[in-house]
């Protein structure tokens, strides 16, 4: 994971020189992303594998094309990704209706258990990040960020 922009090495530490409010927002995003990446890495998953497992836990019986669309990758890449998850017993592909060409993909109970707790971990990260703020300050920050984002396009995956 890359560090936030403008990090300058000083011995073994990095000193961050922040010059704008939006750089502060990026720094917060970096801290959140780092927690998520560490959580995924601790489960010996790639980001793509974790995303696919989460998608399958919420959308059991998806077809590979659905997964390719959600991960914005090719069918061949999804096939390789699923093979790795299958070897670990985290997903299974099932033929349905006797049609060998139509396979549905399911997260196994082991796969669902492995990724359970991600949202809780991210909520804890948010609480840690916002710890220096009292409730009124948190509400003010939320109101200001809501005002700023209200005029922006909705984020999309990609």
Secondary structure by P-SEA (a helix, b strand, c coil): ccccccccccccbbbbbcccaaaaaaaaaaaaaaaaaaaaaaacccaaaaaaaaaaaacccccaaaaaaaacccaaaaaaaaaaaaaaccbbbbbccccccbbbbbbcaaaaaaacaaaaaaaaaaaaaaccccaaaaaaaaaaaaaaaccccccccc
